[in-house]
Amino acid sequence: MHDYFEKLTTRLLEKNDHLSYSEARTWIELLWEDFEATYAKSGQSYKGKEMTEKVLNEWVDNHGYRLHEILLEKPKYREWFDKKKFLH
């Protein structure tokens, strides 16, 4: 898992210079967990870490540049980051 998270964190940092390493890593871990939980709840069979990585790569490419703005829109994520004390 560490390798997946590292690659995705690096990719996110390339897309968004508003995030620290810790914030980017936290985003990747949260998105990974959310995706897998949602996928499982939908009744889909697990396709493996490679599929999750592929989806997260797409999300990072399409939305990574503005993930720092989502904190304002999603209370769930804001609470998590407030607990971690990552906000600038």
N, C-alpha and C positions, 0 to 999 in steps of 0.2 A: 504494500500500500504506500509505503514511504516514497518509492520511486514515482508512482502515479501522481501523488500529491506534489512532489517536487517539480515534476515537469509542468503540471498545470499551474502551479504557483508562479513559476518562472514565466510562463506564457502570459498569465494575467498581469504580472508586473510590467511586461513589455507593452501591454495594451493600456495600462492605467498608471500614470505616474503620481496619482493622488494617494495611493495606498502604500503603506509600509509592508515589509515582508510579512510581519505577523498578521496584519489585516488581510493580505492576499491569501495567506495560508488558511486563515480562518474561513474566508469566503469559500475556498475550494472544499474544505472539509464539510462545511454546512451544505453547500450545493450537492456534494456527493451523497451525503446522508439523505437529504431531501429527495433527490432523484431516486435513489434505491428504495426508499420507503414508499414513495408514491407509485413506483413501478410495481412493487410487491402488492400494494393495496389494490391495484387495478386487476390483479389476478394473472398478470403476465409471468411467464416462466423466466427465471433469471438467465440473462445472456452473458454474464461475466463482467469482469472489471474492464476489459477492453472496450465493451460497448458503453459502459458508463463513462470511461475516459473520452470516447469519441463524442458523446453527447455534450460533456462538459467543455471539450475543446470548441465545439460549435457555439455554445453559450458564451464562452470567453471571447471568441472572435466577434460575435454579434453584439454582445452587451457589456463586455469587460471594461470598456472605456468609461462606463458610467455606473459601475457597481457602487461606488462611494455615494452616489445620489439616492440609491434605493433605500438607504438607511432612513431617509426622510419619509419614505412611502410605506415601509413595511415594519410595523411595530415589533413583530417577532424577531427580526434581525437586529433592530435597534436595541432591544432589551439584551440580546446576546452580546452585542458589542459593548454596551454600557457595562455589563458585568465584567467584561475583559479589560475595560479601561483603555481601549485602543483609539477612541475618538481623538482627533487632533484638537 
